[in-house]
Amino acid sequence: MKEMNNAKASVVDMDFEQALERLEPVIMQTGLVKSEIFGQESGNEVWLKPENLQSTGAFKIRGAYNKIAKLSPEERSRGLVASSAGNHAQGVAFAAKTQGVDATIVMPKTTPLIKVEATRNYGARVVLFGDCYDDAYEEALRIMRDEDSVFVHPFNDPDVIEGQGTIGLEIMRELPETDCILVPIGGGGLISGIAIAAKSIKPSVKIIGVEPEGAQAMRLSMDKGELTGLGRVDTIAEGVAVKMPGELPFEVVKEFVDEIVTVSDYDIMEASLLLIEKHKLVAESAGALSIAGLKKLESKKTNMVCLISGGNIDVMTISSIISRGLVTRGRILQFTVDIPDKPGELLRISELLASMDANVIKLDHNQFTSLDRLMNVQLGITVETNGHEHRKDIIHGLQKKGFRVHVD
């Protein structure tokens, strides 16, 4: 408890101005990007804060570098150890390399290869352990004890929170009219720093956290009024797949964060698709949380800033997210129909789809998928559509012609 009280006191003593000066040699001060598409969809004035453009691909470089830069020579000589689902790992590895400090990073076995390789390329020793962040965290603590290393926590550390808070400082300097800032929540360090920094400049600014439905540990903790862990996490946003928020961030969130909303994986994929398509910006799933959260708010005609927290995502995952996002947005329709096994039926359905402006992307005509092939053949079809109403029109049009439609 004494350590916790000391940590709370250090929150009050945070100097975001000095932290920003400390970080100046290694970070990009990411300017805000006005978003017409997300503004139209939400009914607000929306800006994006693209931290995915940092040299390590995420905001985490801020907290990690700030923490390591403030260590004493004796602490640096002992080496560092950290646990991370990826972005904190790269931040620590980069900061350690630039300051000549040895670093060991423990990452979950489920971490995307792009993040593992990037961390190794910065010169850190990588240990893969467990299925989620919390497993990696416990292993990192064991290494810390065995090797007497300095632990660099990804979110439960005042110096790390101070570094992340420089984002809030930059936002309020560039857009003093900001009414609301949406921030992804994992362990809570990012939103803690931004909330303290932004509200120190403009107390009325609303800070809204966004969590995946399958990893809403902070919201659960807030609802119960005490730090509460999850039995399991289940989300495509592996960067925020945290079972237990940090003690210090939880205390900060209780005081400084106005609201927490949750979004589904489908919401995240849809937001990611629009970000790529309309802004040519690539975000990892956790990085797109704040944009997905816009749909959950009732506010209108307010100035909102959405933090794109990271962009470290592999090409295969991007492909999968785009495909699923297209389905969610009503841009792709995948379905099967039963057609008589006789000549001309494939042409008939193709002409019908063409008459309804459905662009065929894929046909899977397999005579052996049905036990009743003497009478019917199952035809799998994927078409490009112009939205949810167009999808409904296509399904209805096929049904009117006697086809039984099974939507995937």
C-alpha positions in Angstrom: 0.0 0.0 0.0 2.9 2.3 0.8 4.3 1.7 -2.7 0.9 2.5 -4.2 0.7 5.8 -2.3 4.1 6.8 -3.5 3.1 6.0 -7.1 0.0 8.2 -6.7 2.1 11.0 -5.4 4.4 10.6 -8.4 1.4 11.1 -10.7 0.9 14.5 -9.3 4.6 15.3 -9.9 4.5 14.4 -13.6 6.1 17.0 -15.9 4.8 16.4 -19.4 6.7 19.4 -20.8 10.0 18.0 -19.7 9.1 14.5 -20.9 8.3 15.9 -24.4 11.7 17.7 -24.5 13.3 14.4 -23.4 11.5 12.5 -26.2 12.2 15.1 -28.9 15.2 13.3 -30.5 13.4 10.0 -31.0 9.7 10.7 -31.6 7.6 12.2 -34.4 5.2 14.8 -33.1 2.3 13.3 -35.0 0.0 16.0 -36.3 -3.8 15.6 -36.3 -5.5 14.5 -39.5 -9.1 15.7 -40.1 -11.4 12.8 -41.0 -14.4 13.6 -43.2 -15.6 10.0 -43.4 -15.6 9.3 -39.6 -17.0 12.8 -39.1 -19.9 12.0 -41.4 -20.6 8.7 -39.8 -20.5 10.0 -36.3 -22.1 13.4 -36.7 -19.0 15.1 -35.1 -15.9 16.9 -36.2 -13.3 14.1 -36.0 -9.5 14.2 -36.1 -7.1 11.3 -36.0 -3.8 11.2 -34.0 -1.7 8.7 -36.0 0.7 7.3 -33.5 1.1 4.3 -35.9 3.5 6.5 -37.8 6.1 6.5 -35.0 9.5 4.9 -35.9 8.5 1.7 -33.9 5.0 1.7 -35.3 3.2 2.7 -32.0 2.9 5.2 -29.1 4.8 2.9 -26.8 8.2 4.4 -27.6 7.2 7.5 -25.6 6.7 5.7 -22.3 9.6 3.3 -22.7 12.1 5.9 -23.7 11.0 8.3 -21.0 11.4 5.6 -18.3 14.8 4.4 -19.5 16.2 7.9 -19.9 15.4 8.6 -16.2 17.2 5.5 -14.9 20.4 5.9 -12.9 23.7 4.5 -14.3 23.6 1.7 -11.7 20.1 0.7 -12.8 21.1 0.7 -16.4 24.1 -1.5 -15.7 21.8 -4.3 -14.4 20.0 -4.5 -17.7 16.3 -4.3 -18.4 13.4 -6.8 -18.6 9.9 -6.2 -19.9 6.8 -8.1 -20.9 4.7 -7.1 -23.9 2.3 -8.2 -26.6 4.5 -6.4 -29.1 4.5 -2.6 -29.1 6.0 -2.0 -25.7 8.6 -4.6 -26.6 9.7 -2.6 -29.5 9.7 0.7 -27.6 11.9 -0.8 -24.8 14.2 -2.5 -27.3 14.6 0.7 -29.3 15.1 2.9 -26.2 17.6 0.4 -24.7 19.6 0.2 -28.0 19.8 4.0 -28.3 21.0 4.3 -24.7 23.4 1.3 -24.7 21.4 -0.8 -22.3 20.9 -4.6 -22.5 17.2 -5.7 -22.7 15.2 -8.9 -22.4 11.6 -8.9 -23.6 9.1 -11.6 -22.8 6.3 -11.9 -25.3 3.3 -14.2 -25.5 3.6 -17.1 -28.0 0.6 -15.6 -29.8 2.4 -12.4 -30.7 2.4 -11.7 -34.5 5.7 -12.5 -36.1 6.2 -9.0 -37.4 6.4 -7.7 -33.8 8.7 -10.5 -32.6 11.2 -9.9 -35.5 11.0 -6.1 -35.1 11.9 -6.5 -31.4 14.8 -8.8 -32.2 16.1 -6.4 -34.9 16.5 -3.7 -32.2 19.0 -6.0 -30.5 16.8 -7.3 -27.6 16.8 -10.8 -26.4 13.2 -12.2 -27.0 11.7 -14.9 -24.8 8.3 -16.3 -26.1 6.2 -17.5 -23.2 2.4 -18.1 -22.5 -0.7 -17.4 -24.4 -1.4 -13.8 -23.3 0.2 -10.7 -21.8 -0.4 -11.8 -18.2 1.5 -15.1 -18.8 4.4 -13.2 -20.3 4.3 -10.8 -17.4 4.8 -13.5 -14.8 7.7 -14.9 -16.7 9.3 -11.5 -16.9 9.0 -11.1 -13.2 10.8 -14.4 -12.7 13.6 -13.3 -14.9 13.8 -10.0 -13.1 14.2 -11.8 -9.8 16.7 -14.3 -11.1 18.9 -11.8 -13.0 18.4 -8.7 -10.8 17.2 -6.7 -13.8 15.2 -3.5 -13.8 11.6 -4.2 -14.8 10.1 -1.7 -17.3 6.3 -2.1 -16.9 4.2 -1.3 -19.9 1.5 0.6 -18.0 1.8 0.4 -14.2 4.7 2.9 -13.9 4.6 6.7 -13.4 7.5 7.4 -15.8 5.9 5.3 -18.5 2.6 7.0 -18.0 4.3 10.4 -18.1 5.8 9.5 -21.4 2.5 8.4 -22.9 0.9 11.6 -21.6 2.9 13.7 -24.0 0.3 12.7 -26.6 -2.3 14.6 -24.6 0.0 17.6 -24.5 0.4 17.5 -28.3 -3.3 17.2 -28.9 -4.3 20.1 -26.7 -1.6 22.3 -28.2 -2.6 21.6 -31.7 -6.4 21.7 -31.2 -7.3 23.7 -28.0 -10.9 23.4 -29.1 -10.8 19.6 -28.5 -14.0 18.5 -26.6 -13.3 14.8 -26.4 -10.4 12.4 -26.8 -11.0 8.7 -27.5 -8.3 6.3 -26.3 -7.8 2.6 -26.5 -7.5 0.8 -23.1 -5.3 -2.2 -22.4 -3.6 -2.0 -19.1 -4.6 1.7 -18.8 -1.2 3.5 -18.9 -1.9 5.3 -22.2 -5.3 6.7 -21.2 -4.0 7.6 -17.8 -1.2 9.8 -19.2 -3.4 11.4 -21.8 -6.2 12.1 -19.3 -3.9 13.8 -16.8 -2.0 15.8 -19.4 -5.1 16.9 -21.3 -7.2 17.8 -18.3 -4.3 19.8 -16.8 -4.7 22.1 -19.8 -8.5 21.9 -20.3 -10.3 20.4 -17.3 -13.6 20.2 -19.3 -12.2 17.9 -22.0 -13.9 14.5 -21.9 -11.7 11.4 -21.9 -13.4 8.3 -23.2 -11.7 4.9 -23.1 -12.5 2.1 -25.6 -12.1 -1.6 -24.9 -12.9 -4.8 -26.9 -16.0 -6.7 -25.7 -13.7 -9.7 -25.2 -11.2 -7.8 -23.0 -13.0 -5.2 -20.9 -11.1 -5.5 -17.7 -11.0 -1.8 -17.0 -14.7 -1.3 -17.5 -15.5 -4.3 -15.3 -13.2 -2.8 -12.6 -14.9 0.5 -12.9 -18.4 -1.1 -12.6 -17.3 -3.0 -9.5 -15.4 -0.1 -8.0 -12.3 -2.3 -7.4 -9.5 -3.7 -9.5 -11.0 -6.8 -11.1 -9.4 -9.4 -13.5 -10.8 -11.4 -16.3 -10.7 -15.2 -16.4 -9.9 -15.1 -20.1 -9.6 -12.6 -22.9 -11.0 -13.2 -26.4 -10.4 -10.5 -29.0 -8.6 -9.9 -32.3 -7.0 -6.8 -30.7 -4.1 -8.7 -29.1 -2.3 -5.4 -28.2 -5.0 -4.7 -25.5 -5.7 -8.3 -24.5 -5.0 -7.7 -20.8 -6.7 -9.7 -18.0 -5.9 -7.3 -15.3 -5.4 -3.5 -15.5 -2.6 -1.8 -13.6 -3.3 -0.5 -10.1 -2.0 2.9 -10.7 -3.9 3.4 -14.0 -7.0 2.2 -12.3 -6.7 4.9 -9.7 -6.1 7.5 -12.4 -9.0 6.3 -14.6 -11.4 6.5 -11.6 -10.5 10.2 -11.2 -9.8 11.4 -14.7 -11.7 9.3 -17.3 -15.3 10.2 -18.0 -16.6 7.1 -19.8 -15.6 3.6 -21.1 -17.3 2.0 -24.1 -16.8 -1.4 -25.6 -16.8 -2.5 -29.2 -17.0 -5.9 -31.0 -14.4 -7.4 -33.2 -16.7 -6.7 -36.1 -16.7 -3.0 -35.1 -12.9 -3.0 -35.1 -12.6 -4.7 -38.5 -15.0 -2.2 -40.0 -13.1 0.8 -38.6 -9.8 -0.7 -39.8 -11.2 -1.1 -43.3 -12.4 2.5 -43.5 -9.1 3.8 -42.1 -7.2 2.0 -44.9 -9.6 2.8 -47.6 -10.3 6.5 -46.8 -7.1 7.6 -45.1 -4.5 5.2 -46.5 -3.4 4.5 -42.8 -2.8 1.0 -41.6 -3.7 0.3 -37.9 -3.4 -2.9 -36.0 -6.7 -4.0 -34.4 -5.9 -2.4 -31.0 -4.9 0.7 -32.8 -8.3 1.1 -34.4 -10.3 0.8 -31.2 -10.9 4.5 -30.7 -12.4 4.9 -34.2 -14.7 1.9 -33.6 -15.8 3.6 -30.4 -17.2 6.6 -32.3 -20.3 4.5 -33.1 -21.0 4.0 -29.4 -21.3 7.7 -28.5 -24.4 9.9 -28.5 -22.5 13.2 -28.7 -23.0 15.2 -31.9 -21.3 18.3 -33.4 -18.3 18.1 -31.0 -14.6 18.2 -31.7 -13.3 14.6 -31.2 -9.8 13.3 -31.4 -9.3 9.5 -32.0 -5.9 8.1 -31.1 -4.6 5.5 -33.6 -2.3 3.9 -31.2 -0.3 1.5 -33.4 0.1 0.0 -36.8 2.2 -3.1 -36.3 0.3 -5.7 -38.2 1.3 -8.5 -40.6 0.1 -8.6 -44.2 -2.0 -11.8 -43.8 -3.9 -10.3 -40.9 -4.5 -7.1 -42.9 -6.0 -9.2 -45.7 -8.3 -11.1 -43.3 -9.5 -7.8 -41.6 -10.2 -6.2 -45.0 -12.2 -9.2 -46.1 -14.3 -9.3 -43.0 -14.6 -5.6 -42.9 -16.1 -5.6 -46.4 -18.7 -8.1 -45.3 -19.5 -6.0 -42.2 -19.9 -2.8 -44.3 -22.2 -4.6 -46.7 -19.7 -4.5 -49.5 -19.4 -8.2 -50.0 -22.2 -10.9 -49.9 -21.3 -14.5 -49.5 -24.1 -17.1 -49.9 -25.0 -20.5 -51.3 -28.0 -21.5 -53.5 -29.4 -24.8 -54.6 -29.7 -25.1 -58.3 -31.0 -28.0 -60.5 -28.2 -30.1 -61.9 -28.8 -29.4 -65.6 -27.2 -27.3 -68.3 -28.0 -23.5 -68.4 -28.7 -23.1 -64.7 -25.3 -21.5 -64.0 -25.9 -19.0 -66.8 -29.4 -18.3 -65.5 -28.2 -17.3 -62.1 -25.3 -15.3 -63.5 -27.6 -13.2 -65.7 -30.0 -12.7 -62.8 -27.1 -11.4 -60.6 -25.9 -9.1 -63.4 -29.4 -7.6 -63.8 -29.2 -6.7 -60.1 -25.7 -5.0 -60.5 -24.1 -7.7 -58.4 -20.5 -8.1 -59.5 -19.5 -11.8 -59.2 -16.1 -12.2 -57.5 -16.2 -16.0 -57.0 -18.3 -19.0 -57.9 -17.8 -22.4 -56.3 -19.8 -24.9 -58.4 -19.3 -28.3 -56.8 -21.6 -31.2 -57.8 -20.4 -33.4 -54.9 -21.3 -31.1 -52.0 -24.9 -32.3 -51.9 -26.1 -35.8 -51.2 -29.0 -35.1 -53.5 -26.9 -34.3 -56.6 -29.4 -36.1 -58.9 -31.8 -33.2 -58.2 -29.8 -30.2 -56.9 -26.2 -28.8 -56.8 -25.0 -26.4 -54.2 -23.5 -23.2 -55.7 -21.3 -21.0 -53.5 -21.3 -17.4 -54.7 -19.4 -14.2 -53.6 -20.5 -10.9 -55.0 -19.5 -7.3 -54.6 -22.4 -5.1 -53.3 -23.1 -1.5 -52.7 -24.2 -1.7 -49.1 -26.7 -3.4 -46.8 -29.8 -2.4 -48.8 -28.2 -3.7 -52.0 -27.5 -7.0 -50.2 -31.2 -7.3 -49.2 -32.3 -6.5 -52.7 -30.1 -9.3 -54.1 -31.3 -11.9 -51.6 -35.0 -10.9 -52.2 -34.5 -11.0 -56.0 -33.1 -14.5 -55.9 -35.9 -15.7 -53.6 -38.5 -14.3 -55.9 -37.1 -16.4 -58.7 -37.4 -19.5 -56.6 -33.9 -19.9 -55.3 -33.3 -20.9 -51.7 -30.5 -18.5 -50.4 -28.3 -19.4 -47.5 -26.2 -16.5 -46.3 -22.8 -17.4 -44.9 
